[in-house]
Amino acid sequence: MKDSKYAKYLENIVSNKDLVAFICEDAEDVKRFMHQMHSMKLTVNIFHVVPEHSSTFQPQHSIDHYKYVVFILNWY
């Protein structure tokens, strides 16, 4: 989405189960997880992504941002 101000409209159209996904870095993990979910007769979204080298990762927010969010969530 190019402009995040429209996210609320998309979230109202797309069901909640489609907004949640499991991401695996290892292809074998994807296969095992899919097999496990299938044996439990559960449907989930699973994606496989190739991990980037940790030295190239740049976080969008500092860890302090997430500490505040966790504090607020635990407060209620």
N, C-alpha and C positions, 0 to 999 in steps of 0.2 A: 504494500500500500504506500503510495507516494506521500500522502498527507495523513498523519495520524488523527486529525480531527474527525475523519470519517470512520474511524474504527468502531465507534459505538453502533453505527448503522449496520456494518458488516456483522458484528457480534449478535445483533438482533435477528439476522437472517440465518446465520450458521448455527446449528445446534451445539450445545455445550460439549457433547461427546466428541465433536469434530474439532473443538478448540484445544483438546488435550491429546498429547502423543508421547510415546516412549521413543527415545533416541539411543541407538547403539552405535558404537564405534567399530565393533568387530562383527563381521558378517556371520560368524558362527553363533554369536550371541543372538542375532536376529532370528536365525533358524531355530535355536533352542527356545527362545521366548515365544515365537509364533507357534511352535509345537505345543508348548505348555498352555498357552491361551486356547488353542484349538481343543486340547484334551479337556479343558475346563468349560468348553463351549462359550467362551467369551470373545467378543469382538473389540479389538483395540487398534489404534493407529500406531504403527511401528515404522521408524525411519532408520536408515543406515547412512551415516555420514563418515567421511574419511577425516580422521583427526588432523588438525594442523599442529605444527610444531609449537610447543608452549612459548618459545621465544618470540613468535609473531603475534601472539594473542594480546589484544588491547581491550580491556574491559570498558563497557559503556558508562558504568558508574563506579565510584569508589566503594570500598567495603563499608565505609561509614554510612552510606545511603541504605544499604541492606540491613545494617544493625538497627537503624531507626524503624524500618518497616517491620522487622521481627518484633521489636519492642511494642509497637502499636498493635500488631496482631495478637501478641500475648496479653496485652492489657485488657482486651475485650473478652 
